[in-house]
Amino acid sequence: MSDLNLGAVLRSFRRSAWRLEARDHYESAPEHRALAEWRARRPVPPRTDGWLELVTDHVRAGRSIGRVHVVSRPLSEYVQFELALYAQHTAVGEQVAIADRSLDRDHLATLRQDFWIFDETTVALMHYDDAGRFLQATDASDHLEEYLHLQQMALNAAVPLHAWIFPSAAVVGE
């Protein structure tokens, strides 16, 4: 597998970008301030790393960006924080869903590797150190069918963010 310039692919995809998040913790310096605000029970400040602008630009151009975060119970502190942060993502058009390992252990237990799929042609495997710091992305496009299958497995088990956080609201709205 060769290294992949994730930033370049995120800026240049033509139709769709979809991510599987499988970790219970990520370590990202740009999030430290927001995490501290959340821990202090204050509103999470807007992201300043350019992500929201990137999503906004793609969505306005008719491209889709989505993710499924596969979570474990009990929810880690970081996942709880991310759930609060995702409100900013969905506000600009990112499709965020949650899949709970405790509800589908047979299938979701196998989803432990983060990856992106771009335009249903390019697969970027995400590599992290033990502390959750991003190391690199590698191109796994030669295994596209395998990752499309894993994507479908995650999507089948996932619930849209709002319905996952407010399950009774989903019933009322149906």
C-alpha positions as CSV (number, residue, x, y, z in Angstrom):
1,M,0.0,0.0,0.0
2,S,1.3,3.4,-0.9
3,D,0.8,6.7,1.0
4,L,-2.1,8.8,0.0
5,N,-2.3,12.6,0.2
6,L,-5.6,12.7,2.1
7,G,-5.9,16.5,2.0
8,A,-5.6,16.5,-1.7
9,V,-8.3,13.8,-2.2
10,L,-10.6,15.5,0.3
11,R,-10.4,18.7,-1.7
12,S,-10.7,17.1,-5.2
13,F,-13.3,14.3,-5.0
14,R,-16.1,14.7,-7.6
15,R,-19.2,13.0,-6.2
16,S,-19.0,11.6,-2.7
17,A,-16.7,11.1,0.3
18,W,-17.7,8.7,3.1
19,R,-15.8,7.9,6.3
20,L,-16.0,5.1,8.8
21,E,-14.8,6.1,12.2
22,A,-14.2,3.1,14.4
23,R,-12.1,4.4,17.3
24,D,-13.3,5.5,20.7
25,H,-10.7,8.2,21.0
26,Y,-8.8,10.5,18.6
27,E,-6.1,12.9,19.6
28,S,-6.1,16.1,17.7
29,A,-4.4,19.3,18.8
30,P,-6.9,21.5,17.1
31,E,-9.6,20.0,19.2
32,H,-8.0,20.6,22.6
33,R,-9.7,24.0,23.2
34,A,-13.1,22.7,22.1
35,L,-12.8,19.6,24.3
36,A,-11.9,21.8,27.3
37,E,-15.0,24.0,26.7
38,W,-17.1,20.9,26.4
39,R,-15.7,19.5,29.6
40,A,-16.5,22.8,31.4
41,R,-20.1,22.4,30.1
42,R,-19.8,25.4,27.9
43,P,-20.8,25.6,24.2
44,V,-18.4,23.9,21.9
45,P,-16.7,26.6,19.9
46,P,-16.8,26.5,16.1
47,R,-14.2,24.3,14.4
48,T,-11.3,26.4,13.2
49,D,-9.5,23.7,11.1
50,G,-11.3,24.4,7.8
51,W,-13.4,21.3,7.9
52,L,-16.8,23.1,8.0
53,E,-15.8,25.3,5.1
54,L,-14.6,22.3,3.1
55,V,-17.9,20.4,3.7
56,T,-19.9,23.6,2.9
57,D,-18.1,24.1,-0.4
58,H,-18.6,20.4,-1.4
59,V,-22.3,20.3,-0.4
60,R,-23.0,23.6,-2.3
61,A,-21.4,22.0,-5.4
62,G,-23.7,19.0,-5.1
63,R,-21.2,16.6,-3.7
64,S,-22.0,14.5,-0.6
65,I,-20.0,13.9,2.5
66,G,-21.0,11.4,5.2
67,R,-19.7,9.3,8.0
68,V,-20.7,6.5,10.3
69,H,-19.0,6.5,13.7
70,V,-19.1,3.0,15.2
71,V,-19.3,3.4,19.0
72,S,-18.8,1.2,22.0
73,R,-20.6,1.2,25.3
74,P,-20.1,2.8,27.7
75,L,-19.4,5.8,25.5
76,S,-15.9,7.2,26.0
77,E,-15.6,10.8,27.0
78,Y,-14.2,11.6,23.6
79,V,-17.1,10.0,21.7
80,Q,-19.5,12.0,23.9
81,F,-17.6,15.2,23.0
82,E,-17.6,14.2,19.3
83,L,-21.4,13.7,19.4
84,A,-21.7,17.3,20.5
85,L,-19.2,18.5,17.9
86,Y,-21.1,16.7,15.1
87,A,-23.9,19.2,15.4
88,Q,-21.6,21.6,13.5
89,H,-21.0,19.0,10.8
90,T,-24.7,18.3,10.2
91,A,-25.5,22.0,10.2
92,V,-23.4,22.5,7.0
93,G,-24.7,19.4,5.3
94,E,-22.5,16.5,6.4
95,Q,-24.5,13.2,6.8
96,V,-23.5,11.8,10.2
97,A,-24.8,8.5,11.6
98,I,-24.0,6.3,14.6
99,A,-23.7,2.6,14.7
100,D,-23.7,1.0,18.2
101,R,-21.5,-2.1,18.6
102,S,-23.7,-3.2,21.5
103,L,-26.7,-3.6,19.2
104,D,-25.0,-5.5,16.4
105,R,-22.0,-7.3,17.9
106,D,-21.7,-9.9,15.2
107,H,-21.1,-7.5,12.4
108,L,-19.9,-4.3,14.0
109,A,-17.1,-5.9,16.1
110,T,-15.2,-6.4,12.9
111,L,-15.2,-2.7,12.0
112,R,-12.0,-1.5,13.7
113,Q,-10.1,0.2,10.9
114,D,-11.0,3.8,10.0
115,F,-11.2,4.5,6.2
116,W,-12.6,6.9,3.6
117,I,-14.2,6.0,0.3
118,F,-14.1,8.7,-2.4
119,D,-16.3,8.5,-5.5
120,E,-16.7,4.8,-4.9
121,T,-13.3,4.3,-6.5
122,T,-10.6,5.4,-4.0
123,V,-10.1,3.9,-0.5
124,A,-7.9,5.7,2.0
125,L,-7.0,3.6,5.1
126,M,-6.4,5.8,8.2
127,H,-3.6,4.9,10.5
128,Y,-3.3,6.1,14.1
129,D,-0.8,5.6,16.9
130,D,-2.0,4.0,20.2
131,A,-2.9,7.5,21.6
132,G,-5.2,8.2,18.6
133,R,-2.9,10.6,16.7
134,F,-3.3,10.4,13.0
135,L,-0.1,9.1,11.3
136,Q,-0.9,8.6,7.6
137,A,-3.4,7.5,5.0
138,T,-2.6,4.7,2.7
139,D,-4.2,3.8,-0.6
140,A,-6.3,0.6,-0.4
141,S,-8.2,1.0,-3.6
142,D,-7.1,-2.4,-4.8
143,H,-9.5,-3.8,-2.1
144,L,-12.4,-1.5,-3.1
145,E,-15.1,-4.2,-3.0
146,E,-14.1,-5.3,0.5
147,Y,-14.4,-1.7,1.7
148,L,-17.7,-1.1,-0.1
149,H,-19.0,-4.1,1.7
150,L,-17.8,-2.8,5.1
151,Q,-19.4,0.6,4.2
152,Q,-22.7,-1.1,3.5
153,M,-22.5,-3.1,6.8
154,A,-21.9,0.1,8.7
155,L,-24.7,2.0,6.9
156,N,-27.2,-0.9,7.5
157,A,-26.5,-0.7,11.3
158,A,-26.4,3.1,11.6
159,V,-28.9,5.6,12.7
160,P,-28.8,9.2,11.7
161,L,-27.2,11.3,14.4
162,H,-30.3,13.2,15.4
163,A,-32.4,10.0,15.8
164,W,-29.6,8.4,17.7
165,I,-29.3,11.2,20.2
166,F,-33.0,11.8,20.4
167,P,-34.6,8.4,19.8
168,S,-38.1,9.4,20.8
169,A,-38.0,12.3,18.3
170,A,-37.6,9.7,15.5
171,V,-40.8,7.9,16.6
172,V,-42.8,11.1,16.8
173,G,-41.7,12.2,13.4
174,E,-42.5,9.0,11.6
